[in-house]
Each structure stands twice: as C-alpha cells, then as structure tokens.
Amino acid sequence: MKRYAFVDFATQGYIAFVAVLVLLFHGERVAAWPWLLLAHGAGLLLIHGLTQLYARFPTNGLLDLVRHYYAIPLFIAFYRETELLNQMFHAGYLDPHFLRLEQWLFGMQPGLELMPRFPATWLAEVLYAAYFSYYLMIAGVGLTLLLRDRRQFAHFIAVVSFVFYICYTIYIFVPVVGPRIVYRGLVEQPLPQEVIPAANFDPPASVARAVCFRLMAWIYDHFEAAGAAFPSSHVAVAFCTLYFSFLYLRKIRYVHLTALILMCVSTVYGRYHYVVDVAAGMLTAAVLIPLGNRLYFKFANRDGGSPEQVEPEPPGKPPGSLPT
C-alpha cells in the first residue's frame, strides 16, 4: 500500500462507504441502485489500477497528470450522485425547518430578499463573478501547486478531498435545497407560507442582464444537485483553498481572501444558500481542515511516508516553506 497516497484512501473509502449505504438502504427510492453499485465497484478498481500503473511508469507525463489530478473531476460526479441518494432516509427535503429558522434569526428571509433589495447590475456582476471564482479556487490553486511542487499538491488535494467527502456524506443524510426551493417547479414540496415573502421571485431584470448571472444559471441548469446545500461546500472548500494560499501561495492570499468574502455574500444573494448554510460551511472548514491535516500527516509518517508528501513544518519556520 505504499503506492497509495492519502487521497486514494480517502476517495476509495468514500466510494466504498456510499456503496454500502446504497446496498443496505436503497429501498424503492433509488431505482438505479444496481448501476450505482457497479459504478462504485468500477471506481474502486480503476483507482487501484491507476496507482499501480503509475508506480510502474512514473515518468509518463499524461499518466502523471491523471494520477495526481483525478480526484477533482470526481468531485462533480459525487456531488451529482448525492441527489440520487438523499431520499433514502427522507421523503422530501428539510427546507421548511430552515425557512423557519432563518425567519426566527433575522425576521426576514435573506436568501430570498437580498436580491430585490439590491438589484444593481454592477453588484450582481461582482457577486456572481465571486460565486464563480469558487471553481477557479479549486482548479487554479490545485493546478498551480501541481505544476510547482508535487508534495504541496499532494497535501492540498488530500485535505480538499476529505472536506468534500464529508460534505457529500452529510448531503445524503440531510437534504436541503436552499432558498431556490421556493421556485415552483424546482422541487414540488409543501412549504410554510407564513415565512415566504409575498413577492415575485423572478430575478430583477437588472440582475438577469449580468453576464456572470447567465453563466451561473447555465452551470446550475446542467450540474446542480437538489438537496446539497447544508453545509455549504462552496464555503467549506473555499476556506480550505484559502488555507493553502496562505500556506503555499502567499502572494495571492489577500486577493483570494477578498474573493472568498464576496463569495460568501453571493451564496445568499444569489439564492443558493441560507445564511445558516454559510455559517455551517465555516464551522465545517474550521473542524475538517485541522482534522484533514492531522490525518494526512499521520498517514505520511507511516512506513516513512512518501517523497511526494510534505512533512509538518517545524516551529518558527515560515508558512509554506518546505523541508530541505
């Protein structure tokens, strides 16, 4: 197993865990469960085969790229899969509870009311661009570290994957759509009318003109998974990428921080998340980043670790420095 990195164990562990859930609890609500089990079994074999093949041909450039970067496209597949599985334990979604909680906390529905209160095109453009920057944070920081230093990238992808997989697991058990559930036709479910503002929920024309609004609408039309709002993986993973900017890419850390702050606002403004989703995403990051680091370094120190893995930095050494 020395050829395995932490990300391989984390990814295969998630695939195996979800497969067991599907096998035991699919019932009548997961019609395609045999195909899901087949896909999960294939995923386990492919990841194992990839690690063994790379061990035999470590100088192959294409194989090297796939070996180190394969987890990132899997994030999309696992995310979409949560929509197929989140009705195993619940019939419907838990949004009524979240709508009531938001009303109790704020006396309003921030996820529904911010946009019509601040409909300027320039503001929508900035906030939707910030929301889109989430994808750049993952792919951009990841690719930069991959090209710069394999040890730094191994650290990054391990912790990011760990955060993603925990969020995805929660989505299966706690299905929440977010404020967008209020739009009739998205999800048919009775909602507490006493906490829904009596207003037209169509985006204001000034917002709909924003280029980044249309870009995000296209992405959500094709890749969104209903029931994957709590906690916000956008927020949790974005904080994770920020951590690695402060650790390894310090020149961009404050630009990254600014984009992240705007992104947190945009998740509510754009009606993707409740405020409590954002708070839960921050808490998730605060708990899982240190835990992911601990597990990563614990694994790296097993049997001497791997030459691609970063050792813990000694006290007093500046963040981002690597062992010599």
N, C-alpha and C positions, 0 to 999 in steps of 0.2 A: 504493500500500500504506500510505499514511499513515493511512488509516482503520482499519487493523489495530492492535490492541494486542498486547502480548507474549503474553497468554493465548490470543489467537486463533491465533497462530503455533504456540504450544506444543500446543494442542488439535488443530489440523489436522495438525501434524507427527506426533503420536501416532496419530491416526486413519489417516494415510497409511502410517506405518511398520507398524502391525499389519496393514493390508490387504495390504501386500507380503508379510509373513510368511505370511498365510493363502494368498495366491495361489501362493507358491512351495513351501510345506511342508505343505499341508493333508492330503495323502495320504488314507488311508481313515479316519482318526481324527476328522476334522472333517466330519461328514456334511452339515451345513448351510452349507458354505463359500460357495456362490454367494449365499445370502441375506445372509451376513455381509459379503461384498464389496459387495452392493447397499446395505446399511445404511451402510457406511463411505462409499461414494460419496455417498449422500444426505446424510450428516453433513457432508461437506466442502462441498457445495453450500449447505446450509442455513446453516452458519456464515458463509460468504461472503455469502449473500443478506442475512443479518441485519445484518452490518456495513455493507453498502451501504444498506440500508433505514434504519438508524439515522442514517447520515450525512445522509440526505435529510430525516428527520423527527426531529431531536434533541430536540424539546420534547414529544414524545408520551410520556406518563408510563408507560404499560404497556410500550411498546417500549423505553423507557429501562431499566426494571427487568429485562426479559428480556435485553437486550443486556449488562448488567453481571453478571447472576447466572446465566446459562445454564450455565456450566461445572459448577456444584455438582450439579444433578441428573444430569449426565452421569457424575459420579464413580461413581454407583451402577450405571449401565449398563455402564461399562467394567470395573468390579470384577466384576460377574456374568459378563461375557464371558470373563474370564481362565479360568474353569472350563471353558469350551468349547474353549479353545486350549491348555491346559497339558499336554495329552497328545500334542501334535505332535512333541515332542522327547524325551519319556519315556513308557514304558509303566508306569503306576503312579506312586506318589509316593515321595518321598525320606525319609519319616519314619523308617524303620529306622535310617538313619545318625544322625538327630537324637536318637532314643531312646538309642542307644549313647553318643553324645556327652554327653547330659545325665547318664547313669549314671556315665560316667567323670569328669565335672566335679564332681558333687555326691554321688555314692554313693547316689543315690535319683532319683526322678522327681518334681521339684517340681510339674510340670503335672498330675500325677495324684494326688499325695499330700497337697498342702496342704489341700484342701477337707475331707477326712475328719479331718484332724488339728485343724482349727479350724472346727467346724461351726455355731458360734453364729449364730442368725438375724440378730441385730443386725449382726454383722460381714459376713454375706453381703449384707444390705441395703445397707450402706455401700459395699462393694466393687462390687456390681453397679450401684449408682447411679453410682459413679465411672466404671465402664466405659461406661454410657450417656451420661455427660457428654461423651464424645468427640464425639457428634453435635451437641451444643449448642455445643461449642467451635468447630466449623467454621461452622455456620449462624449462631450467635449473634454471634461476632466478625465474621463476614463481613457480616451484615445491619447490625450497628451501624456498621461502617465505611462501608458503602454509603450509609446514611442520613446519616452525619456528614460524610464528605468523599470524593468520587469518586476523588481522587488516592490517598488511603490505601487505598481498596478495590482499586483497580487494582493497587497494589503487592502487597496481600495475596493476591488471587485468582491473580495470576501465579505467585508463589512456591509457594503451596499446590498449584496445578495441576501445576507442574513436579515437585514431590515425589511427588504421586500417580502421575503418568505413569511416572516411573522405577520406582516400586514395582510398578506393574502390569506393566511390561515384565519385571521380574525374576520375577514370578509365572509368566509364560508359560514361562520357561526353567528355573525352579527351583520345581517344585510341591511344597509341603509343607502338609499338612493341619493339623498341630498335635496336641496330646495327645488331642483328640477322636477321632482316627483309631482309638484303642483300642476305642471303642464299636463292637461288631459291628453291621453294617447301615449304618453311615455310609459307609464305603469298604471294600470287600472286597479285602484285600491281606494276604499273609503278613507277620507282624511278629515281631521277635526276642523270643520268650517269656522269655528269660533276663533281660531288663531291664524286664519288665512286672510290677508288684507283684501278688501273688496276693490280690486284694481285689475286693469288689463295687464297681463303678464307678458305680452309680446315685448321684445326688446324695443326701446325707443328707436325711431328712425335714425337719429344721430349716432347711436351706438352701432346699429346694423351697418352703417356706412364704413366702419373701421375695417381696414384690411385684415388686421390680426383677429378681429371678431370672426370674420368669414373663414379664416384659416383654422381657428379652433373649432368652429362649427363643423367643418369638413372632417377634422380629426375625430371629433366625438360621434359624428354620424357613422364612422367606419370602425372605430376601435374602442368605444366606450363600453364598459360593463356595468349593468344596473346592479346596485347593491354594494358598490365598492367605495363608500365614502368615509366610513368611520373605522379607524382613524385615517386622516388624510395622508396617504402615502406620498402625495405631492410634497407635503410639508416635511414629513419624516425623512424621506430620501434626500430632499433638497438640503436639509440641515446636515445630512450625512456627507453630501458632496462638499458643502461649505467647510466642514471639519477637515477634509483632505486638502482644500485650498489653503487653509491656514497652516496645515502641516507641511505640504509639499510645493504648493504653487502660490507663494506668499505675495507675489507681485499683483495677482488678480483678486486677492482675498476681499478687499473692500468693495470692489465692483461687484463681486459675487454676493457679498452681504447685502448690498443695496438691491440687487435683483431679487434676492430671496425675500426681503421685507416687502417689496412691491408684489411679489408672487403670493405671499400670504394674504395680502389685502385682496388680490384679484380672485382668489379662490372663492371668497364670499361675494364680491362684487359681481362676478360672472355667473353666480348661482350654481356653482359646482359643489359647494360645501356649506354646512352650517358652521357657525363660529366654534361650536364645541368640537367639530371635526378637526379644525385647525389647532385648537388647544390640545386635543388628544394626539395629534401628529407631533407637536412639540414635545409632549411628555414621552411619546414612543421613542423619539430620537434620543432624548435625554437618558432613557433607560437602555436602549438597544445598542447605541454606539459604544459606550464603555463595555457592555457585555460582549458585543461582537469583537471588539479589540482583545478582550481577555481570552475569548475562545480562540481567536486567530493566533495569538502569540503562544497560547498553551499548546496548540497543535503544532506550531512552527518549532517548538522546542522538543517535540517528541522525536526520538531517534536522531537528534542532531539537526532537525529541520530540513529546509530545502535552500539551495543557493539563491532561489528567487524570492525568498521571504525576508522581510525586513525585521531585524531584531529590535526589541524595545530600546528606545533612546535612553542613555544614561542620564541621571540628574545633571542639570546645568547645561546640557547640550541644546543648542537652538532647535526649535521645531523644524522638522523637515530634513535635518541632517541625517546622513546615513553612516552606518559603520564603515570603517576603512579596513 
